[in-house]
């Protein structure tokens, strides 16, 4: 029985290490289309956005950090045809306001990062929806 527990422990540790090594950890994220390097940390999705059309970018359920998130860019929101990259950071985008610090606010989720790649225009003509 003792050998069985030891064997089971070794198999469990090996399985966990195998899964963790499969996750990568090589830096900036995972999704690339082979045309451009990622410009966001922990990239989970990217898409080409047409200035004239509506675009919905779905983050795969298998992506860590923002699994299942969706970004909707309405028609005529983009100033020109662009590539949008979606990633996340573990830090807040800036310091908390004094009221939040006084209330003992803590950061509990990822910070979504949307980036228009290749130095394209970084603003939109219409609101962009981010559903998490």
C-alpha positions as CSV (number, residue, x, y, z in Angstrom):
1,X,0.0,0.0,0.0
2,X,2.9,2.3,0.9
3,X,4.5,1.7,-2.6
4,X,1.2,2.4,-4.3
5,X,0.9,5.8,-2.6
6,X,4.4,6.7,-3.5
7,X,3.8,5.6,-7.1
8,X,0.6,7.6,-7.3
9,X,2.3,10.7,-5.9
10,X,5.0,10.4,-8.5
11,X,2.5,10.0,-11.3
12,X,0.5,13.0,-10.1
13,X,3.5,15.2,-9.8
14,X,4.6,14.2,-13.3
15,X,1.2,14.8,-14.8
16,X,1.0,18.3,-13.2
17,X,4.5,19.2,-14.4
18,X,3.6,18.0,-17.9
19,X,0.5,20.2,-18.0
20,X,2.4,23.2,-16.7
21,X,5.1,22.8,-19.3
22,X,2.5,22.6,-22.0
23,X,1.1,26.0,-20.9
24,X,4.2,27.7,-22.2
25,X,5.4,30.6,-20.1
26,X,7.7,31.8,-22.8
27,X,6.8,35.4,-22.3
28,X,4.3,37.5,-24.2
29,X,1.4,35.3,-24.9
30,X,0.2,32.9,-27.4
31,X,-1.8,33.9,-30.4
32,X,-0.1,35.0,-33.5
33,X,-1.1,34.8,-37.1
34,X,2.4,34.7,-38.4
35,X,2.3,38.2,-39.9
36,X,3.3,40.4,-36.9
37,X,4.8,40.1,-33.5
38,X,2.5,40.6,-30.5
39,X,2.4,44.1,-29.2
40,X,0.5,43.2,-25.9
41,X,1.5,41.0,-23.0
42,X,-0.3,37.7,-22.7
43,X,-2.0,38.0,-26.0
44,X,-5.1,35.8,-26.2
45,X,-6.8,36.9,-29.5
46,X,-6.3,39.1,-32.5
47,X,-8.4,40.0,-35.5
48,X,-8.4,42.2,-38.6
49,X,-11.0,45.0,-38.2
50,X,-12.6,46.5,-41.3
51,X,-13.5,50.2,-41.0
52,X,-16.8,49.6,-42.8
53,X,-17.9,46.4,-41.0
54,X,-18.8,45.1,-37.6
55,X,-16.2,42.9,-36.0
56,X,-16.7,40.5,-33.0
57,X,-13.5,39.1,-31.5
58,X,-14.1,36.1,-29.3
59,X,-11.4,35.0,-26.9
60,X,-11.2,31.2,-26.9
61,X,-12.5,29.3,-23.9
62,X,-9.1,27.7,-23.7
63,X,-7.3,31.0,-23.3
64,X,-6.0,31.7,-19.9
65,X,-6.7,35.0,-18.2
66,X,-9.7,36.1,-20.3
67,X,-11.4,32.9,-21.4
68,X,-14.7,33.5,-23.1
69,X,-14.3,37.3,-23.3
70,X,-15.8,39.1,-26.3
71,X,-14.9,42.4,-27.9
72,X,-17.5,44.0,-30.3
73,X,-16.4,46.8,-32.6
74,X,-19.3,48.3,-34.5
75,X,-19.3,49.3,-38.2
76,X,-17.6,52.7,-38.8
77,X,-15.9,52.6,-35.4
78,X,-12.4,52.0,-36.8
79,X,-10.8,55.0,-38.6
80,X,-9.2,52.6,-41.1
81,X,-8.7,48.8,-41.5
82,X,-6.6,47.7,-38.6
83,X,-5.4,44.7,-36.6
84,X,-6.6,44.6,-33.0
85,X,-4.8,42.5,-30.4
86,X,-6.3,41.5,-27.0
87,X,-4.2,40.6,-24.0
88,X,-4.2,41.1,-20.3
89,X,-2.0,42.2,-17.5
90,X,-2.0,41.3,-13.8
91,X,-1.5,44.8,-12.7
92,X,-3.9,47.7,-12.5
93,X,-3.6,50.3,-15.3
94,X,-2.8,53.0,-12.7
95,X,-2.8,53.6,-9.0
96,X,-6.1,53.5,-7.1
97,X,-7.7,56.8,-6.2
98,X,-7.4,57.9,-2.5
99,X,-11.0,56.9,-1.8
100,X,-10.3,53.4,-3.0
101,X,-7.2,53.1,-1.0
102,X,-9.0,54.3,2.1
103,X,-11.7,51.7,1.5
104,X,-9.0,49.0,1.4
105,X,-9.8,48.2,-2.3
106,X,-7.8,45.3,-3.8
107,X,-7.1,44.3,-7.4
108,X,-8.8,41.0,-8.0
109,X,-9.0,40.5,-11.8
110,X,-7.0,40.8,-14.9
111,X,-6.7,44.2,-16.7
112,X,-7.9,43.8,-20.3
113,X,-5.5,45.4,-22.9
114,X,-6.8,46.2,-26.4
115,X,-4.1,47.3,-28.8
116,X,-4.3,48.5,-32.4
117,X,-1.2,46.9,-33.9
118,X,1.4,48.4,-36.3
119,X,1.0,52.0,-35.1
120,X,-2.6,52.2,-36.4
121,X,-4.9,54.8,-35.1
122,X,-5.5,54.1,-31.4
123,X,-9.0,55.6,-31.1
124,X,-12.4,54.6,-32.4
125,X,-15.2,56.8,-33.7
126,X,-17.8,54.7,-31.7
127,X,-17.8,52.9,-28.4
128,X,-16.3,49.4,-28.4
129,X,-18.0,46.8,-26.1
130,X,-15.9,44.5,-24.0
131,X,-17.9,41.6,-22.4
132,X,-16.2,39.5,-19.8
